[in-house]
Amino acid sequence: MASLFDPLDLGSIELANRIAMAPLTRARAGRDAVPNDLMAAYYAQRASAGLIISEATGISREGLGWPNAPGLWNNAQVEGWRLVTNAVHREGGRIVAQLWHMGRLVHPDLGLAQPISSSATTAPDFAHTYEGKKPYVEARPATTSDIRRIVGDYVCAAKKAIAAGFDGVQIHGANGYLVDQFLRDSANFRSDDYGGSIENRLRFASEVLEAVGDAIGMDRVGIRFSPNIYSQGVEDSGPIPLFTALAGRLEELKVPWIELREAHQPTSAGAIPTAPVSPAMRKLYSGKILLNSDYDGPSARARMAEGIADGISFGRPFISNPDLVSRIALRAPLSPGDVATFYSGDARGYIDYPMLGEAAAA
Ligand SMILES: Cc1cc2nc3c(=O)[nH]c(=O)nc-3n(C[C@H](O)[C@H](O)[C@H](O)COP(=O)(O)O)c2cc1C
């Protein structure tokens, strides 16, 4: 049985340990979506993670609806990300870019046009904009030429990620964003090849993975899902059959690793999880599986002992514990985070969380 401190290969990416930093939107990039020195300092502090999965990063202006989140569609963004990847590599870490199209969750104030989705639907609740929260607007269904264009945008962003020095990419297939809007049947009402049957609902994710794999090598590609929770209006009437079929497809495509945000308790947004899908996926998928949500050191060790997970990713604990790997190794207490600075702000609540020795000295 593997321990959290054993090395792990995710395709061509060699990890020194099995503690990954989950993707965390922190919104410090500014309106031009260009990463900066502050972000480089933040990621470098967390480089002892076996793998850092970057905060969700827009593949296009159309697909990015989160104020001050970063992008990867122009050269200034490539240069900005290079500050981050160089800083992480200098500290011996590994980092992949999480590639993001938000679909119907992009407000026109940010996306500059009517949002696009699998179907003509409107997300529940409110969008974050630079002028505060506003109701979402109805999306227009993607045409097949839109789909080709968006798949092309994923490819461009993946190439830019490699040009920026990332070790690979993770496609964001979780949390109710565009890939999830095609995958799960509460948001996809299409009657063409991209909707209806499970086979058809897998098509968009499959095409993105295949195209990105062809462009940068499948050994540098992973994908994330949130199979057993309701996310921003997206859920499925049959998660086990859907994600079992998906596991078979990922196996055929030779995708080397997946990350599942597989909750075992209600999320902070109040979503009650359904049964975990990872046991069924494990039987059909021979790639590496990282599991996420609500772990601390002891529960992560216990999950590893069950033999389904190859590694554990931690989100909130990494915000407030830059040296989380050492803390888990030493069974040291974890510092709590300040939720007020999770999604916006400056250096405070971002790069000022103490390392273990500093906490003791303070
Ligand atoms: C501040 C914050 C930002 C997040 N941003 C992202 C994101 O950019 N992409 C993503 O897939 N999930 C995102 N998530 C979800 C986390 O990756 C993770 O799934 C969630 O926090 C549960 O894991 P945890 O219990 O270890 O925190 C975010 C969560 C938080 C709290």
The ligand as an SDF file (V2000), in Angstrom:
LIG
                    3D

 31 33  0  0  0  0  0  0  0  0999 V2000
  -11.2410   29.5820   -2.4740 C   0  0  0  0  0  0  0  0  0  0  0  0
  -11.5620   28.3870   -3.3230 C   0  0  0  0  0  0  0  0  0  0  0  0
  -11.3110   28.4360   -4.6820 C   0  0  0  0  0  0  0  0  0  0  0  0
  -11.5510   27.3140   -5.4820 C   0  0  0  0  0  0  0  0  0  0  0  0
  -11.2330   27.3630   -6.8080 N   0  0  0  0  0  0  0  0  0  0  0  0
  -11.3370   26.2470   -7.5700 C   0  0  0  0  0  0  0  0  0  0  0  0
  -10.8770   26.2570   -8.9220 C   0  0  0  0  0  0  0  0  0  0  0  0
  -10.3350   27.2470   -9.4280 O   0  0  0  0  0  0  0  0  0  0  0  0
  -11.0280   25.1130   -9.6420 N   0  0  0  0  0  0  0  0  0  0  0  0
  -11.6060   23.9850   -9.1120 C   0  0  0  0  0  0  0  0  0  0  0  0
  -11.7150   22.9650   -9.8070 O   0  0  0  0  0  0  0  0  0  0  0  0
  -12.0320   23.9480   -7.8260 N   0  0  0  0  0  0  0  0  0  0  0  0
  -11.8840   25.0420   -7.0520 C   0  0  0  0  0  0  0  0  0  0  0  0
  -12.2470   24.9950   -5.7240 N   0  0  0  0  0  0  0  0  0  0  0  0
  -12.6160   23.7100   -5.1130 C   0  0  0  0  0  0  0  0  0  0  0  0
  -11.3680   23.0790   -4.4580 C   0  0  0  0  0  0  0  0  0  0  0  0
  -10.4180   22.6920   -5.4380 O   0  0  0  0  0  0  0  0  0  0  0  0
  -11.7310   21.8300   -3.6250 C   0  0  0  0  0  0  0  0  0  0  0  0
  -12.3850   20.9100   -4.4670 O   0  0  0  0  0  0  0  0  0  0  0  0
  -12.6200   22.1650   -2.4290 C   0  0  0  0  0  0  0  0  0  0  0  0
  -12.1030   23.2550   -1.6940 O   0  0  0  0  0  0  0  0  0  0  0  0
  -12.7590   20.9510   -1.5060 C   0  0  0  0  0  0  0  0  0  0  0  0
  -11.4860   20.5100   -1.0870 O   0  0  0  0  0  0  0  0  0  0  0  0
  -10.9230   20.8930    0.3970 P   0  0  0  0  0  0  0  0  0  0  0  0
  -11.9190   20.3200    1.3770 O   0  0  0  0  0  0  0  0  0  0  0  0
   -9.5820   20.2040    0.4800 O   0  0  0  0  0  0  0  0  0  0  0  0
  -10.8600   22.3620    0.4720 O   0  0  0  0  0  0  0  0  0  0  0  0
  -12.0750   26.1270   -4.9080 C   0  0  0  0  0  0  0  0  0  0  0  0
  -12.3630   26.0940   -3.5390 C   0  0  0  0  0  0  0  0  0  0  0  0
  -12.1030   27.2060   -2.7470 C   0  0  0  0  0  0  0  0  0  0  0  0
  -12.3800   27.1150   -1.2670 C   0  0  0  0  0  0  0  0  0  0  0  0
  1  2  1  0
  2  3  1  0
  2 30  2  0
  3  4  2  0
  4  5  1  0
  4 28  1  0
  5  6  2  0
  6  7  1  0
  6 13  1  0
  7  8  2  0
  7  9  1  0
  9 10  1  0
 10 11  2  0
 10 12  1  0
 12 13  2  0
 13 14  1  0
 14 15  1  0
 14 28  1  0
 15 16  1  0
 16 17  1  0
 16 18  1  0
 18 19  1  0
 18 20  1  0
 20 21  1  0
 20 22  1  0
 22 23  1  0
 23 24  1  0
 24 25  2  0
 24 26  1  0
 24 27  1  0
 28 29  2  0
 29 30  1  0
 30 31  1  0
M  END
$$$$
